[in-house]
Amino acid sequence: MKAILVRDTGGPEVMKLETVPDPKPGPGQVVVKVEAAGVNPVDTYIRAGISYRKPDMPWTPGYDAGGVVKAVGSGVKSYKPGDRVYTARTVSGAYAELVLCEEHQVHRLSDKLTFAQGASIGVPYGAAHRSLYGRAKGVRGETVLVHGASGGVGTAAVQLARAGGFTVIGTAGTDEGLALVLKEGAHHALNHREPDYEKKIAELSGGRGVNVILEMLANVNLRRDLDLLAPRGRVVVIGSRGAIEIDPRATMTKDSAILGMSLMNSSAEELSEIYGDLVKGFDAGTLRPIVGRKFPLTEAPKAHAAVMEPGARGKIVLIP
């Protein structure tokens, strides 16, 4: 089969398409024929060597894929060849024609979703769900601000929050992004490039502030986020690309909290609960992954460059 291999860390150019042996399922394992593979910022951090995760080389990137079960190992009871599935984590890496997974890393793909949408579930919806419910402990009726709401995790968070009965404010940096945020369920959409957007958030919350902020770029926004919180408000840091200086007293005056979130810290049991809870939303149509751009697998380096650019609209996927 064809697969992207990284033999040493570096820029996008270190990813090369090579021919490798087809994976064979062992006990409790599943091989999936990949129809689409999801591209996430975390993939770029690992490839560049700036992530805490240091995989053995050569390494194939990718956690998320949508496809069809090709083969199963002994003891697998939940899936059979031909089943439509998506992956959330893998053994061998999703940037390939075939991917090896443990059974618990594979989930049923709703007939209402395409394979590209299936490749847009694992990290984005897992991160959004764990941030809103697992870390922030959000409850119906609260106000949620989603910073960077037009990207893969952002659109997932907007949909989850709206379906969960929250008042949702989303930010984006382009007119197209703002339109997408509103379409996906936000009650209000604000341009975070405008100098006075924080004042508008205060106005929209009636001066009380927001209860939860889901933050995709903490190194830019965290200092201001603390001022936007209501008493006992929570900021969940989903993404950050550098350092920032804050005044800790800003947390004291409101009993507020800054919570880190990495989906990689989730146990298998947590992930089972998260993806199990998402099923009803996909089947009902309240959750619908947004595919922004598609690249052929041969253009994985271009996809890695694109996923780090501002103005994201939905998830970037690779097509083998």
C-alpha positions as CSV (number, residue, x, y, z in Angstrom):
1,M,0.0,0.0,0.0
2,K,0.9,3.7,-0.2
3,A,1.5,5.6,3.0
4,I,3.1,8.9,4.1
5,L,6.3,8.3,6.1
6,V,8.3,10.7,8.2
7,R,11.8,9.4,8.8
8,D,13.1,12.5,10.6
9,T,11.3,15.5,12.2
10,G,11.2,18.8,10.3
11,G,9.1,20.9,8.0
12,P,6.2,19.6,5.8
13,E,8.7,18.4,3.2
14,V,9.9,15.6,5.4
15,M,6.6,13.7,4.6
16,K,7.1,11.3,1.7
17,L,4.7,9.0,0.0
18,E,6.2,5.5,0.0
19,T,5.2,1.9,-0.6
20,V,5.0,-0.2,2.6
21,P,3.5,-3.6,3.5
22,D,-0.2,-3.9,4.0
23,P,-1.0,-4.1,7.8
24,K,-2.4,-7.4,9.1
25,P,-4.8,-7.4,12.1
26,G,-3.7,-9.2,15.2
27,P,-6.1,-10.3,18.0
28,G,-8.6,-7.5,18.8
29,Q,-7.4,-5.4,15.8
30,V,-9.2,-4.0,12.8
31,V,-7.8,-3.0,9.4
32,V,-9.7,-0.1,7.7
33,K,-9.5,0.9,4.0
34,V,-9.0,4.6,4.3
35,E,-11.3,6.7,2.1
36,A,-10.4,10.0,3.8
37,A,-7.9,11.0,6.5
38,G,-8.2,14.0,8.7
39,V,-5.4,16.6,9.1
40,N,-5.1,18.1,12.6
41,P,-2.7,20.7,14.0
42,V,-1.3,18.1,16.4
43,D,-0.1,16.1,13.4
44,T,2.1,19.1,12.4
45,Y,3.5,19.5,15.9
46,I,4.6,15.9,16.1
47,R,6.0,16.0,12.6
48,A,8.0,19.2,13.5
49,G,9.3,17.6,16.7
50,I,7.8,20.2,19.0
51,S,5.2,17.9,20.6
52,Y,5.7,16.0,23.8
53,R,4.9,12.9,21.8
54,K,8.0,11.4,20.2
55,P,7.0,8.5,17.9
56,D,9.5,5.9,16.7
57,M,10.7,6.6,13.2
58,P,9.6,6.0,10.5
59,W,6.2,7.3,11.5
60,T,2.9,7.8,9.6
61,P,0.9,10.7,10.8
62,G,-2.9,10.8,11.4
63,Y,-5.4,9.9,14.0
64,D,-8.7,10.4,12.1
65,A,-10.0,8.4,9.1
66,G,-13.2,7.5,7.5
67,G,-13.5,4.3,5.6
68,V,-14.6,0.6,5.3
69,V,-13.5,-2.3,7.4
70,K,-11.2,-4.6,5.3
71,A,-10.2,-7.2,7.8
72,V,-10.6,-8.1,11.5
73,G,-8.5,-10.1,13.9
74,S,-9.5,-12.8,16.2
75,G,-11.8,-11.8,19.0
76,V,-13.3,-8.7,17.2
77,K,-17.0,-8.8,17.8
78,S,-18.2,-5.2,16.9
79,Y,-17.2,-5.0,13.3
80,K,-17.0,-7.1,10.1
81,P,-15.5,-6.5,6.6
82,G,-17.6,-3.9,4.7
83,D,-18.8,-1.9,7.8
84,R,-18.6,1.9,7.4
85,V,-16.5,3.3,10.2
86,Y,-14.4,6.2,11.4
87,T,-11.2,6.1,13.6
88,A,-10.3,8.0,16.7
89,R,-6.6,7.2,17.2
90,T,-4.9,4.4,15.3
91,V,-2.0,2.0,15.6
92,S,-0.3,2.6,12.3
93,G,-1.3,6.2,11.2
94,A,-4.2,7.4,9.1
95,Y,-2.2,9.0,6.2
96,A,-2.3,5.8,4.2
97,E,-4.4,3.6,2.0
98,L,-5.0,1.1,4.9
99,V,-4.8,1.8,8.7
100,L,-4.4,-0.6,11.6
101,C,-6.5,0.1,14.7
102,E,-7.4,-1.5,18.0
103,E,-11.1,-2.4,18.1
104,H,-11.8,0.4,20.6
105,Q,-10.3,3.0,18.2
106,V,-13.0,2.2,15.6
107,H,-16.5,3.6,15.7
108,R,-19.6,3.2,13.5
109,L,-20.0,5.9,10.9
110,S,-23.6,7.1,10.5
111,D,-25.1,6.5,7.1
112,K,-25.9,10.2,7.0
113,L,-22.2,11.1,6.9
114,T,-19.7,10.9,4.1
115,F,-16.3,9.3,4.6
116,A,-14.7,12.8,4.5
117,Q,-17.0,13.8,7.4
118,G,-16.1,10.6,9.2
119,A,-12.4,11.7,8.9
120,S,-13.5,15.0,10.6
121,I,-14.9,13.5,13.8
122,G,-12.1,12.0,15.9
123,V,-10.0,14.8,17.1
124,P,-12.3,17.8,16.5
125,Y,-15.4,16.4,18.2
126,G,-13.5,14.5,20.8
127,A,-11.6,17.7,21.8
128,A,-14.8,19.8,21.7
129,H,-16.8,17.4,23.8
130,R,-14.0,16.8,26.4
131,S,-13.4,20.5,26.7
132,L,-17.1,21.5,27.1
133,Y,-18.2,18.7,29.4
134,G,-15.2,16.9,30.7
135,R,-13.0,19.9,31.7
136,A,-15.3,22.9,31.9
137,K,-18.3,20.8,33.3
138,G,-20.6,23.0,31.3
139,V,-24.3,22.9,32.0
140,R,-27.3,23.9,29.9
141,G,-28.2,27.6,30.1
142,E,-24.6,28.8,30.4
143,T,-23.0,31.1,27.9
144,V,-20.1,29.7,25.9
145,L,-17.6,31.7,23.9
146,V,-15.8,29.6,21.2
147,H,-12.7,31.4,20.1
148,G,-11.7,30.3,16.6
149,A,-15.2,28.9,15.9
150,S,-14.8,28.4,12.2
151,G,-12.2,25.6,12.3
152,G,-12.6,21.9,12.7
153,V,-12.7,21.9,16.6
154,G,-14.5,25.3,16.6
155,T,-17.4,24.2,14.4
156,A,-17.8,21.0,16.4
157,A,-17.8,23.0,19.6
158,V,-20.5,25.4,18.3
159,Q,-22.7,22.5,17.3
160,L,-22.3,20.6,20.6
161,A,-22.9,23.7,22.6
162,R,-26.0,24.7,20.7
163,A,-27.4,21.2,20.8
164,G,-26.7,21.1,24.6
165,G,-28.8,24.2,25.3
166,F,-26.0,26.8,25.8
167,T,-26.0,30.3,24.5
168,V,-23.2,30.3,22.0
169,I,-20.9,33.2,20.9
170,G,-18.4,32.3,18.2
171,T,-15.5,34.3,16.8
172,A,-13.8,34.1,13.4
173,G,-11.5,36.3,11.3
174,T,-13.3,36.5,7.9
175,D,-16.8,37.2,6.6
176,E,-17.0,33.6,5.3
177,G,-15.9,32.3,8.7
178,L,-18.5,34.4,10.5
179,A,-21.3,33.2,8.2
180,L,-20.2,29.5,8.8
181,V,-20.3,30.1,12.6
182,L,-23.8,31.4,12.5
183,K,-24.9,28.6,10.1
184,E,-23.6,26.0,12.5
185,G,-25.7,27.3,15.4
186,A,-24.0,30.2,17.1
187,H,-26.4,32.8,18.4
188,H,-23.8,35.5,17.8
189,A,-20.7,35.7,15.6
190,L,-17.9,38.3,16.1
191,N,-14.8,39.2,14.2
192,H,-11.8,38.7,16.5
193,R,-9.8,41.0,14.3
194,E,-11.9,44.0,15.2
195,P,-10.4,46.0,18.1
196,D,-13.7,46.3,20.0
197,Y,-15.0,42.8,19.8
198,E,-14.5,42.2,23.6
199,K,-16.9,45.1,24.3
200,K,-19.5,43.4,22.2
201,I,-19.0,40.1,24.1
202,A,-19.6,42.0,27.4
203,E,-22.8,43.6,25.9
204,L,-24.1,40.2,24.6
205,S,-23.7,38.7,28.1
206,G,-25.5,41.6,29.7
207,G,-22.3,42.7,31.4
208,R,-22.1,39.5,33.4
209,G,-19.4,37.9,31.2
210,V,-19.4,34.4,29.8
211,N,-19.3,31.2,31.8
212,V,-17.1,29.1,29.5
213,I,-14.4,30.0,26.9
214,L,-13.1,27.3,24.6
215,E,-9.8,28.7,23.5
216,M,-8.0,27.6,20.3
217,L,-5.1,30.2,20.5
218,A,-4.3,30.9,24.1
219,N,-1.0,32.6,23.4
220,V,-2.9,35.4,21.7
221,N,-6.2,35.5,23.7
222,L,-5.8,34.2,27.2
223,R,-5.0,37.6,28.9
224,R,-8.2,39.1,27.5
225,D,-10.2,35.9,28.1
226,L,-9.8,36.3,31.8
227,D,-11.5,39.7,31.7
228,L,-14.4,38.3,29.7
229,L,-15.3,35.6,32.2
230,A,-18.3,35.7,34.5
231,P,-17.7,34.9,38.2
232,R,-16.6,31.3,38.5
233,G,-16.0,31.2,34.8
234,R,-13.7,28.7,33.1
235,V,-11.2,29.0,30.2
236,V,-10.3,25.7,28.5
237,V,-7.1,25.9,26.6
238,I,-7.5,23.6,23.6
239,G,-4.7,25.2,21.5
240,S,-1.7,27.4,22.0
241,R,1.4,28.2,19.8
242,G,3.6,30.0,22.2
243,A,3.9,31.8,25.6
244,I,1.8,34.6,27.1
245,E,2.1,36.6,30.3
246,I,-1.0,37.0,32.5
247,D,-1.8,38.5,35.9
248,P,-2.9,35.7,38.1
249,R,-5.0,38.2,40.2
250,A,-7.4,38.2,37.2
251,T,-8.4,34.7,38.3
252,M,-8.7,35.6,42.0
253,T,-11.2,38.3,41.7
254,K,-13.7,36.1,39.9
255,D,-12.8,32.6,41.3
256,S,-12.2,31.7,37.7
257,A,-10.1,28.8,36.4
258,I,-7.8,28.1,33.5
259,L,-8.0,24.5,32.4
260,G,-5.7,22.7,30.0
261,M,-7.1,20.0,27.7
262,S,-5.3,17.4,25.6
263,L,-7.4,14.7,24.1
264,M,-4.3,12.5,24.3
265,N,-4.7,12.4,28.1
266,S,-8.1,10.6,27.7
267,S,-8.4,7.0,28.8
268,A,-10.0,4.4,26.6
269,E,-13.0,4.5,28.9
270,E,-13.3,8.3,28.5
271,L,-13.1,8.1,24.8
272,S,-15.7,5.4,24.6
273,E,-18.1,7.6,26.6
274,I,-17.3,10.6,24.4
275,Y,-17.8,8.9,21.0
276,G,-20.8,7.0,22.3
277,D,-22.5,10.2,23.4
278,L,-21.9,11.7,19.9
279,V,-23.8,9.0,18.1
280,K,-27.2,10.4,18.7
281,G,-26.2,13.8,17.5
282,F,-24.8,12.4,14.2
283,D,-27.9,10.3,13.6
284,A,-30.2,13.2,14.4
285,G,-28.3,15.6,12.2
286,T,-27.6,18.1,15.1
287,L,-23.9,17.3,14.7
288,R,-22.6,17.5,11.1
289,P,-18.8,17.6,10.5
290,I,-17.8,20.4,8.2
291,V,-15.2,19.5,5.5
292,G,-13.3,22.6,4.5
293,R,-10.7,21.5,2.0
294,K,-9.6,18.2,0.4
295,F,-6.1,17.3,-0.7
296,P,-4.8,14.2,-2.4
297,L,-2.6,12.1,-0.1
298,T,0.3,13.0,-2.4
299,E,-0.1,16.6,-1.3
300,A,0.1,16.0,2.5
301,P,2.8,18.7,2.8
302,K,0.5,21.3,1.3
303,A,-2.3,20.2,3.7
304,H,0.1,20.6,6.7
305,A,0.9,24.1,5.6
306,A,-2.8,24.9,5.1
307,V,-4.0,23.6,8.5
308,M,-1.7,26.2,10.2
309,E,-3.0,29.1,8.2
310,P,-5.5,31.6,9.7
311,G,-9.1,31.8,8.4
312,A,-9.9,28.1,8.7
313,R,-13.3,26.9,7.6
314,G,-13.9,23.3,8.7
315,K,-11.7,20.3,8.6
316,I,-8.9,19.6,6.1
317,V,-8.8,16.0,4.8
318,L,-6.5,13.9,2.6
319,I,-7.9,11.5,0.0
320,P,-5.7,8.4,-0.8
